[in-house]
Amino acid sequence: MNKTPIHTDSAPAAIGTYSQAIQSGSLVFLSGQIPLDPSTMEIVTGDFEARVRRVFENLSAVAEAAGATLGQIVKLTIYLTDLDNFATVNSVMAEFFDEPYPARAALGVASLPKGADVEAEAILAL
């Protein structure tokens, strides 16, 4: 099996034993991104919308490091500590994606790393 790690300084560094992304064949598996500012490694300030936007900006930076765009994401998984924020996720997502949208799942979870309230991971096809 061929596994090639993908890394960029334009997205937060891994805060554990994982890669920002792994390419295997024509698929790239993007690790979960929380709303960390890559320059400070702290959760961005502002409202929930600002945090969701940062998550998609981080995913975009990793996708670009793999030579791709968010438009090539085929599967997106979003984790929320409060499912009442789902409408905001949809609104911000529309700024970053065009139709056809990727397949997607949204899950309510008890907690996320660093106290984040949103995280997203993705699979993209090159």
C-alpha positions as CSV (number, residue, x, y, z in Angstrom):
1,M,0.0,0.0,0.0
2,N,1.2,3.5,-0.9
3,K,0.8,6.1,1.8
4,T,2.2,9.6,1.2
5,P,1.8,12.2,4.0
6,I,0.6,15.7,3.1
7,H,1.8,18.7,5.1
8,T,1.4,22.4,5.0
9,D,2.3,25.3,7.3
10,S,-0.9,27.0,6.1
11,A,-3.0,24.7,8.3
12,P,-2.6,23.9,12.0
13,A,0.2,21.4,12.7
14,A,-0.9,18.0,14.0
15,I,-1.5,18.0,17.7
16,G,-1.2,14.2,18.1
17,T,0.0,11.1,16.3
18,Y,-1.5,11.8,12.9
19,S,-0.8,13.5,9.6
20,Q,-2.7,16.5,8.2
21,A,-3.6,14.2,5.3
22,I,-2.5,11.0,3.7
23,Q,-2.6,10.3,0.0
24,S,-3.2,6.7,-1.1
25,G,-3.6,6.3,-4.9
26,S,-6.0,8.9,-6.2
27,L,-7.6,9.5,-2.8
28,V,-6.5,12.0,-0.1
29,F,-7.8,11.5,3.4
30,L,-7.8,14.8,5.3
31,S,-7.6,14.6,9.1
32,G,-10.1,16.4,11.2
33,Q,-9.7,20.2,11.4
34,I,-10.8,22.3,14.3
35,P,-10.9,26.1,14.2
36,L,-7.3,26.6,15.1
37,D,-5.4,29.6,13.7
38,P,-2.2,27.9,12.2
39,S,0.0,30.8,13.3
40,T,-1.0,30.7,17.0
41,M,-2.4,27.1,17.3
42,E,-5.3,28.7,19.3
43,I,-9.0,28.5,18.6
44,V,-10.0,31.6,16.6
45,T,-11.9,34.3,18.4
46,G,-15.4,35.4,17.3
47,D,-18.7,33.7,16.9
48,F,-19.5,30.2,15.8
49,E,-19.7,31.3,12.1
50,A,-16.0,32.5,12.3
51,R,-15.0,29.2,13.8
52,V,-16.7,27.2,11.0
53,R,-15.1,29.4,8.4
54,R,-11.7,28.7,9.9
55,V,-12.4,24.9,9.8
56,F,-13.1,25.2,6.0
57,E,-10.1,27.4,5.5
58,N,-7.9,24.8,7.2
59,L,-9.3,22.0,5.1
60,S,-8.8,24.1,2.0
61,A,-5.1,24.7,2.9
62,V,-4.5,20.9,3.3
63,A,-6.4,20.2,0.1
64,E,-4.2,22.7,-1.7
65,A,-1.1,21.1,-0.3
66,A,-2.3,17.9,-1.9
67,G,-2.7,19.7,-5.3
68,A,-6.4,19.8,-5.0
69,T,-9.4,22.0,-4.0
70,L,-12.3,21.7,-1.7
71,G,-14.4,21.1,-4.9
72,Q,-12.7,17.6,-5.2
73,I,-14.0,16.5,-1.8
74,V,-16.3,13.5,-2.2
75,K,-17.1,12.9,1.5
76,L,-17.2,15.3,4.3
77,T,-17.9,14.5,8.0
78,I,-18.8,17.3,10.4
79,Y,-18.7,16.9,14.2
80,L,-20.7,19.4,16.3
81,T,-21.0,19.7,20.1
82,D,-24.4,21.5,19.5
83,L,-26.5,20.4,16.6
84,D,-28.4,23.6,16.8
85,N,-25.5,25.1,14.9
86,F,-26.1,23.0,11.9
87,A,-27.9,25.8,9.9
88,T,-24.8,28.0,10.3
89,V,-22.6,25.1,9.0
90,N,-24.8,24.9,5.9
91,S,-24.6,28.7,5.4
92,V,-20.8,28.8,5.6
93,M,-20.4,25.6,3.6
94,A,-22.2,27.3,0.7
95,E,-19.4,29.8,0.6
96,F,-16.8,27.1,0.1
97,F,-18.5,24.5,-2.0
98,D,-20.4,24.5,-5.3
99,E,-22.9,21.9,-6.5
100,P,-22.7,19.0,-6.7
101,Y,-21.9,19.1,-3.0
102,P,-19.9,16.2,-1.4
103,A,-21.6,13.4,0.4
104,R,-21.8,14.5,4.0
105,A,-22.6,13.3,7.6
106,A,-23.1,15.6,10.6
107,L,-22.7,14.1,14.0
108,G,-23.4,15.5,17.5
109,V,-20.6,14.8,19.9
110,A,-20.0,15.4,23.6
111,S,-16.6,17.1,23.2
112,L,-13.8,17.9,20.7
113,P,-10.1,18.6,21.1
114,K,-9.0,21.8,22.7
115,G,-12.7,22.6,23.6
116,A,-13.7,23.2,20.0
117,D,-17.3,23.1,19.1
118,V,-16.9,22.0,15.4
119,E,-14.5,19.7,13.5
120,A,-14.6,18.5,9.9
121,E,-12.7,15.7,8.1
122,A,-12.8,14.8,4.4
123,I,-11.9,12.5,1.6
124,L,-11.0,14.0,-1.7
125,A,-10.4,12.5,-5.1
126,L,-7.6,13.7,-7.3
